[in-house]
Amino acid sequence: MELGLGHLGLMPDQLWSLTFPEWNAKISGFMEFHGVQEHAAPMNRDEMEAMIEEFPDGPPSREYRRKRKALRENGGGDT
């Protein structure tokens, strides 16, 4: 309901009169327009590391550095 009434701007009678194919078409169009990938693959470890380096929130925590060091020492790769 939030998506239909809020984001899509449908009136309640319009929302409730939609068929499933019409609803799916509206949702697909909304997602495409807003750049949402329907079945986006999750990030792998290397992509996450690259994002962290490119967009740091601040200095890495001690715990993060400890875990990353252990992964490197143990040959931990992309999972």
SVG drawing of the C-alpha trace seen along z (x, -y; Angstrom):
<svg xmlns="http://www.w3.org/2000/svg" viewBox="-12 -11 62 31">
<polyline fill="none" stroke="black" stroke-width="0.4" points="0.0,0.0 2.8,-2.4 4.4,-1.9 1.1,-2.2 -0.4,-5.1 2.8,-6.9 5.5,-6.4 3.4,-5.7 0.8,-8.3 -2.2,-6.1 -5.6,-6.8 -7.0,-4.0 -9.7,-3.0 -6.9,-2.9 -4.7,-0.8 -7.4,1.8 -8.7,2.1 -5.3,3.0 -4.8,6.6 -1.6,8.4 -0.1,7.9 -0.9,4.2 0.6,3.9 3.8,5.8 4.1,3.5 3.8,0.4 6.4,1.7 8.8,2.7 8.5,-0.7 9.0,-2.4 12.1,-0.4 13.5,-0.9 12.9,-4.7 14.7,-4.9 17.6,-2.7 16.8,0.2 18.1,3.5 15.5,6.3 17.9,9.1 21.2,7.4 23.9,9.7 25.3,9.1 28.7,7.4 31.7,9.7 34.5,9.1 36.8,7.3 34.0,5.0 33.1,4.2 36.8,3.4 37.0,1.1 33.9,-0.7 35.2,-1.1 38.4,-2.5 36.6,-4.9 34.0,-6.1 35.6,-5.8 33.4,-6.7 36.5,-7.4 39.5,-5.4 38.9,-1.7 38.1,-0.2 40.7,1.8 38.3,4.9 38.0,4.4 41.8,4.1 42.3,7.2 39.8,9.3 41.2,8.1 44.7,8.9 43.7,12.4 41.9,13.0 45.0,11.9 47.3,14.1 45.0,17.1 44.7,16.7 41.1,15.6 39.9,14.5 36.7,13.5 33.6,15.2"/>
</svg>
